[in-house]
């Protein structure tokens, strides 16, 4: 009964989160409309002095820009509510991460919505868009990137230098993540922060990543690593930030199963298993 209630709450929270993100998204688009109209009307008289066609040209550019933004936002809302694949998923992902998200944060603040709530929606829409453009790759080209705060705070094993120093005592989720990495023959890395994470990416040169982090680190990581496909999962923080955090390792396992199922359709590799990536 408790598990049923838990799943019901998770579904309710997910639907509520989607509605909130879509509301903030279209509110941001509305603000952009107002700003665009202001940018056109205010200097319109001065543009006429230069050329009678110039205001029309600027207006046409603004209309095209607003049309594309509205179309993209509609596609994002459709993808978020239906979880169906959409065309132009990769370019849209770039627009969301690099352009729309920075504008959504101040708009959300006006409505009293925290940055964390916006980031949670951002991670979900990112995952949907990534899955829409994944391609099969070999397992060794996939990287599992985990934060150091998953490690039990009293553990003295140096898992950032080599995660396989873990003795699998079961006091944290690293043990279960190691099992997943070994089962699918993918590399697992643990990073203490963005600097080490970037160093790992430079050394491993993965084609796709499954990453776990808090909202802030996940958002910055998605932006920094674009256009690399990254499936992101957020930490649970029962003991507060950066201290004995938790992850539902089953979600990571489900992501691996998803990748493996795509790999089975890869006709280029009939002898070895594949996973999906960019």
C-alpha positions as CSV (number, residue, x, y, z in Angstrom):
1,X,0.0,0.0,0.0
2,X,2.8,2.4,0.9
3,X,4.5,1.8,-2.4
4,X,1.3,2.5,-4.3
5,X,0.9,5.7,-2.4
6,X,4.5,6.6,-3.2
7,X,4.0,6.0,-6.9
8,X,0.7,8.0,-6.9
9,X,2.5,10.9,-5.2
10,X,5.4,10.7,-7.7
11,X,3.0,10.8,-10.6
12,X,1.1,13.7,-9.1
13,X,4.3,15.6,-8.5
14,X,5.5,14.9,-12.0
15,X,2.3,16.3,-13.6
16,X,2.3,19.3,-11.3
17,X,6.0,19.9,-12.2
18,X,5.2,19.7,-15.9
19,X,2.3,22.2,-15.6
20,X,4.5,24.6,-13.7
21,X,7.3,24.4,-16.2
22,X,4.9,24.9,-19.2
23,X,3.3,27.9,-17.4
24,X,6.7,29.5,-16.8
25,X,7.8,28.7,-20.4
26,X,4.8,30.5,-22.0
27,X,5.0,33.3,-19.5
28,X,8.6,33.8,-20.7
29,X,7.4,33.8,-24.3
30,X,4.8,36.4,-23.4
31,X,7.5,38.6,-21.8
32,X,9.6,38.2,-25.0
33,X,6.6,39.4,-27.1
34,X,6.3,42.5,-25.0
35,X,10.0,43.2,-25.1
36,X,10.1,42.7,-28.9
37,X,7.1,45.0,-29.5
38,X,8.8,47.6,-27.3
39,X,12.1,47.3,-29.3
40,X,10.2,47.8,-32.5
41,X,7.8,50.6,-31.6
42,X,10.2,52.8,-29.6
43,X,12.8,53.2,-32.4
44,X,10.3,53.0,-35.3
45,X,10.1,56.7,-35.9
46,X,13.9,57.0,-36.0
47,X,14.1,54.1,-38.5
48,X,11.7,55.9,-40.8
49,X,14.1,58.8,-41.0
50,X,16.8,56.4,-42.3
51,X,14.6,54.4,-44.7
52,X,10.8,53.9,-45.0
53,X,11.5,50.1,-45.5
54,X,13.6,49.7,-42.4
55,X,10.8,49.6,-39.8
56,X,9.1,46.9,-42.0
57,X,12.3,44.9,-42.3
58,X,13.0,45.0,-38.5
59,X,9.3,44.2,-37.9
60,X,9.5,41.2,-40.2
61,X,12.7,39.9,-38.4
62,X,10.9,40.2,-35.0
63,X,7.8,38.4,-36.3
64,X,9.9,35.5,-37.6
65,X,11.8,35.3,-34.4
66,X,8.7,35.3,-32.3
67,X,7.0,32.7,-34.5
68,X,10.0,30.4,-34.2
69,X,10.1,30.8,-30.4
70,X,6.4,30.2,-30.2
71,X,6.6,27.1,-32.4
72,X,9.5,25.8,-30.4
73,X,7.8,26.4,-27.1
74,X,4.7,24.6,-28.4
75,X,6.8,21.6,-29.4
76,X,8.5,21.6,-26.0
77,X,5.1,21.6,-24.2
78,X,3.9,18.8,-26.5
79,X,7.0,16.7,-25.8
80,X,6.8,17.3,-22.0
81,X,3.1,16.4,-21.7
82,X,3.0,13.4,-24.1
83,X,6.7,12.3,-23.9
84,X,6.5,11.7,-27.7
85,X,9.5,12.3,-29.9
86,X,9.6,15.6,-31.8
87,X,11.6,16.8,-34.8
88,X,14.5,19.2,-34.4
89,X,15.0,17.8,-30.9
90,X,18.8,18.6,-30.7
91,X,18.5,22.3,-31.9
92,X,15.6,22.8,-29.5
93,X,17.6,21.4,-26.7
94,X,20.3,23.9,-27.4
95,X,17.7,26.8,-27.5
96,X,16.3,25.7,-24.1
97,X,19.6,25.3,-22.3
98,X,21.4,28.3,-23.7
99,X,18.6,30.8,-24.4
100,X,15.2,30.0,-22.8
101,X,16.3,28.8,-19.4
102,X,18.3,31.9,-18.5
103,X,15.2,34.0,-19.3
104,X,12.8,31.7,-17.5
105,X,14.6,32.1,-14.1
106,X,13.8,35.8,-13.6
107,X,10.2,35.3,-14.9
108,X,9.7,32.4,-12.5
109,X,11.0,34.7,-9.7
110,X,8.3,37.2,-10.4
111,X,5.7,34.4,-9.8
112,X,7.4,33.3,-6.6
113,X,8.7,30.1,-8.2
114,X,12.2,28.9,-7.0
115,X,15.1,28.4,-9.4
116,X,15.1,24.7,-8.2
117,X,11.6,24.1,-9.5
118,X,12.5,25.5,-12.9
119,X,15.7,23.4,-13.0
120,X,13.7,20.3,-12.2
121,X,11.5,20.9,-15.3
122,X,14.6,21.7,-17.3
123,X,16.2,18.4,-16.5
124,X,13.0,16.5,-17.5
125,X,12.6,18.3,-20.8
126,X,16.3,17.8,-21.5
127,X,15.9,14.0,-21.0
128,X,12.9,13.9,-23.4
129,X,14.8,15.8,-26.1
130,X,18.0,13.7,-25.6
131,X,16.0,10.4,-26.0
132,X,14.5,11.8,-29.2
133,X,17.9,12.0,-30.9
134,X,19.9,9.1,-29.4
135,X,21.8,6.8,-31.6
136,X,23.3,3.4,-30.7
137,X,27.0,3.3,-29.6
138,X,29.3,0.9,-28.0
139,X,29.1,0.6,-24.1
140,X,32.6,1.9,-23.6
141,X,31.6,5.2,-25.1
142,X,28.9,5.7,-22.4
143,X,29.9,7.3,-19.1
144,X,28.1,7.2,-15.8
145,X,29.0,10.4,-13.9
146,X,28.2,10.5,-10.2
147,X,28.7,13.1,-7.5
148,X,31.1,12.5,-4.6
149,X,28.4,13.3,-2.1
150,X,26.8,9.9,-2.8
151,X,29.7,8.3,-0.8
152,X,29.0,7.6,2.8
153,X,30.6,10.4,4.8
154,X,32.7,8.2,7.1
155,X,34.1,6.1,4.2
156,X,37.9,6.6,3.7
157,X,38.1,4.9,0.3
158,X,39.4,7.2,-2.5
159,X,36.7,6.6,-5.1
160,X,37.3,9.8,-7.1
161,X,40.7,8.5,-8.3
162,X,39.3,5.1,-9.0
163,X,35.7,4.2,-8.2
164,X,36.7,0.5,-8.1
165,X,38.4,1.2,-4.8
166,X,34.9,0.9,-3.4
167,X,34.6,-2.3,-1.2
168,X,30.8,-2.5,-1.8
169,X,29.9,-2.3,1.9
170,X,26.4,-1.2,1.1
171,X,26.4,1.9,3.2
172,X,25.8,4.1,0.1
173,X,24.5,3.8,-3.4
174,X,27.9,3.5,-5.0
175,X,27.7,-0.3,-4.6
176,X,24.5,-0.5,-6.7
177,X,25.9,1.8,-9.3
178,X,29.0,-0.3,-9.6
179,X,26.8,-3.4,-10.2
180,X,25.1,-1.5,-13.1
181,X,28.4,-0.4,-14.5
182,X,29.8,-3.9,-14.4
183,X,26.7,-5.5,-15.8
184,X,26.6,-3.3,-18.9
185,X,30.4,-2.8,-19.2
186,X,30.3,1.0,-19.0
187,X,32.7,3.3,-17.2
188,X,31.6,4.8,-13.9
189,X,33.3,8.0,-12.6
190,X,32.8,10.0,-9.4
191,X,33.6,13.7,-9.4
192,X,33.9,16.2,-6.6
193,X,32.8,19.1,-8.7
194,X,32.7,20.7,-12.2
195,X,36.4,21.0,-12.6
196,X,37.0,17.3,-12.1
197,X,34.0,16.4,-14.1
198,X,35.3,18.4,-17.1
199,X,38.7,16.7,-16.7
200,X,37.0,13.3,-16.8
201,X,35.1,14.2,-19.9
202,X,38.3,15.4,-21.6
203,X,40.0,12.1,-20.7
204,X,37.2,9.7,-21.4
205,X,35.7,11.5,-24.4
206,X,32.3,9.8,-24.1
207,X,29.6,9.9,-26.8
208,X,26.8,10.1,-24.1
209,X,26.5,10.5,-20.4
210,X,24.2,9.4,-17.6
211,X,24.7,12.0,-14.9
212,X,23.4,12.4,-11.3
213,X,23.7,15.7,-9.5
214,X,21.7,18.4,-7.6
215,X,19.6,20.9,-9.6
216,X,22.3,23.6,-9.7
217,X,25.2,21.3,-10.8
218,X,23.0,19.4,-13.2
219,X,21.9,22.6,-15.0
220,X,25.4,24.0,-15.3
221,X,26.6,20.6,-16.5
222,X,24.0,20.3,-19.2
223,X,24.8,23.7,-20.4
224,X,28.6,23.2,-20.4
225,X,28.5,19.7,-22.1
226,X,26.0,20.6,-24.9
227,X,25.8,19.3,-27.6
228,X,26.9,16.0,-25.9
229,X,23.8,13.9,-25.0
230,X,23.3,13.8,-21.3
231,X,20.5,12.0,-19.4
232,X,20.2,13.7,-16.0
233,X,18.8,12.4,-12.7
234,X,18.5,14.5,-9.6
235,X,19.7,13.6,-6.2
236,X,17.6,13.0,-3.1
237,X,19.0,15.0,-0.2
238,X,17.5,13.5,3.0
239,X,20.4,14.8,5.1
240,X,20.8,18.2,3.4
241,X,22.9,19.3,0.5
242,X,26.2,17.5,-0.3
243,X,26.0,15.0,2.6
244,X,25.1,11.3,2.3
245,X,22.8,12.0,-0.7
246,X,20.8,9.3,-2.4
247,X,19.8,8.3,-5.9
248,X,17.2,5.9,-7.1
249,X,19.7,3.6,-8.8
250,X,16.7,1.8,-10.5
251,X,16.3,4.9,-12.7
252,X,19.9,4.6,-13.8
253,X,19.3,0.9,-14.5
254,X,16.2,1.7,-16.5
255,X,18.2,4.2,-18.5
256,X,20.8,1.5,-19.2
257,X,18.0,-0.9,-20.3
258,X,16.7,1.8,-22.6
259,X,20.1,2.3,-24.2
260,X,20.6,-1.4,-24.5
261,X,17.2,-1.9,-26.2
262,X,18.2,0.8,-28.8
263,X,21.5,-1.0,-29.3
264,X,19.8,-4.2,-30.2
265,X,18.5,-2.5,-33.3
266,X,22.0,-1.5,-34.4
267,X,22.6,-3.6,-37.4
268,X,26.2,-2.4,-37.5
269,X,27.1,-4.4,-34.4
270,X,25.9,-8.0,-34.5
271,X,28.6,-9.5,-32.2
272,X,28.8,-7.0,-29.2
273,X,26.1,-5.3,-27.2
274,X,25.5,-1.6,-27.8
275,X,24.0,1.3,-26.0
276,X,22.6,4.6,-27.2
277,X,24.3,7.9,-27.5
278,X,25.1,10.8,-29.7
